[in-house]
Amino acid sequence: MQNIVRIALRTSQLSRRELAQRAGVSASTITRIEQGVMDPTMGTAARILSAAGLQLPDTPAPLCDPAAVRAARSILGGAPAGADDEAWVKTLMRWASPDGAPRPRSLAREAGAAAPPPCRPGAIRFATAWEPLRLFSAAAATRKGWAVSGAPAAARIGASAGAGPVVLYAEEAARLSATVNHTDTGSQDVIVLPFDGFSESGAWNDGGIVWADPIQVIIDCFGLNACVRQAEALTTDWERAA
């Protein structure tokens, strides 16, 4: 919900004090919501957006916040969370570990569900007849950064092979997508995602194929219905340890 304040401020060009006055709330409330210290009620959220000339959507849209992935990676991988991700760190821990006990598989599952790859900013999804190796060659041919996640990456790090999507992180996502032959009759589902500063981090090169960090692969697979079983297989040890 903290994004509501940021969107309202950016759209309206109002100061925090002006936004608070128009919305009929205190300036401290605006600050606390923006910092993720408190979640506004739906009524307060609606008033804040209304003050900025915006409104809540009539129909709830599926949750898709990449900050959830950043937060999960910081928890599971030990990297420090950014200031903007602290609210998601607390949210994921609350969702995945209601009793306070570590639940890494549940945490990865919640993060994947909160930011499925197909709905992330800049995602390009299409079908193709190209095999994965040809897709990887096309990514390498851009001579820019790239990394593979999704079903083939899950199989590479220990899960059984699956028929789920190939997820390709690419520094030049639009260029890579335009290179691949799109076809409605293709059997290979592909999701191309632009580099976002964290999803591609930790990638490793194995014989010319760049694979995404295993934790990223697991989170991505939990966000893809066709790959959930692969993600569960990869987190069996996590579940036993918990």
Secondary structure as the mmCIF struct_conf table of DSSP 4:
data_model
#
loop_
_struct_conf.conf_type_id
_struct_conf.id
_struct_conf.beg_label_comp_id
_struct_conf.beg_label_asym_id
_struct_conf.beg_label_seq_id
_struct_conf.end_label_comp_id
_struct_conf.end_label_asym_id
_struct_conf.end_label_seq_id
HELX_RH_AL_P HELX_RH_AL_P1 GLN A 2 SER A 12
HELX_RH_AL_P HELX_RH_AL_P2 ARG A 16 ALA A 23
TURN_TY1_P TURN_TY1_P1 GLY A 24 GLY A 24
BEND BEND1 VAL A 25 VAL A 25
HELX_RH_AL_P HELX_RH_AL_P3 ALA A 27 GLU A 34
TURN_TY1_P TURN_TY1_P2 GLN A 35 GLY A 36
BEND BEND2 VAL A 37 MET A 38
HELX_LH_PP_P HELX_LH_PP_P1 ASP A 39 THR A 41
HELX_RH_AL_P HELX_RH_AL_P4 MET A 42 ALA A 51
TURN_TY1_P TURN_TY1_P3 ALA A 52 GLY A 53
BEND BEND3 ASP A 58 THR A 59
HELX_LH_PP_P HELX_LH_PP_P2 PRO A 60 LEU A 63
TURN_TY1_P TURN_TY1_P4 PRO A 66 PRO A 66
HELX_RH_AL_P HELX_RH_AL_P5 ALA A 67 GLY A 77
HELX_LH_PP_P HELX_LH_PP_P3 ALA A 79 GLY A 82
HELX_RH_3T_P HELX_RH_3T_P1 ALA A 83 ASP A 85
HELX_RH_AL_P HELX_RH_AL_P6 GLU A 86 ALA A 96
TURN_TY1_P TURN_TY1_P5 PRO A 98 ASP A 99
BEND BEND4 GLY A 100 ALA A 101
HELX_RH_AL_P HELX_RH_AL_P7 PRO A 104 ALA A 114
BEND BEND5 ALA A 115 ALA A 115
HELX_RH_3T_P HELX_RH_3T_P2 PRO A 117 CYS A 119
BEND BEND6 ARG A 120 ARG A 120
TURN_TY1_P TURN_TY1_P6 PRO A 121 GLY A 122
STRN STRN1 ILE A 124 THR A 128
BEND BEND7 ALA A 129 ALA A 129
HELX_RH_AL_P HELX_RH_AL_P8 PRO A 132 ALA A 141
TURN_TY1_P TURN_TY1_P7 THR A 142 ARG A 143
BEND BEND8 LYS A 144 LYS A 144
STRN STRN2 TRP A 146 GLY A 150
HELX_RH_AL_P HELX_RH_AL_P9 ALA A 151 ARG A 156
TURN_TY1_P TURN_TY1_P8 ILE A 157 GLY A 158
BEND BEND9 ALA A 159 ALA A 159
HELX_LH_PP_P HELX_LH_PP_P4 SER A 160 ALA A 161
STRN STRN3 VAL A 166 ALA A 170
TURN_TY1_P TURN_TY1_P9 GLU A 171 GLU A 172
HELX_RH_AL_P HELX_RH_AL_P10 ALA A 173 THR A 179
BEND BEND10 VAL A 180 VAL A 180
TURN_TY1_P TURN_TY1_P10 ASP A 184 THR A 185
BEND BEND11 SER A 187 SER A 187
STRN STRN4 GLN A 188 PRO A 194
BEND BEND12 GLY A 197 PHE A 198
TURN_TY1_P TURN_TY1_P11 SER A 199 GLY A 202
STRN STRN5 TRP A 204 ASP A 206
TURN_TY1_P TURN_TY1_P12 GLY A 207 GLY A 208
STRN STRN6 ILE A 209 TRP A 211
HELX_LH_PP_P HELX_LH_PP_P5 ALA A 212 ASP A 213
HELX_RH_AL_P HELX_RH_AL_P11 PRO A 214 PHE A 222
TURN_TY1_P TURN_TY1_P13 GLY A 223 GLY A 223
BEND BEND13 LEU A 224 LEU A 224
HELX_RH_3T_P HELX_RH_3T_P3 ASN A 225 CYS A 227
HELX_RH_AL_P HELX_RH_AL_P12 VAL A 228 LEU A 234
TURN_TY1_P TURN_TY1_P14 THR A 235 THR A 235
HELX_RH_AL_P HELX_RH_AL_P13 THR A 236 ALA A 241
#
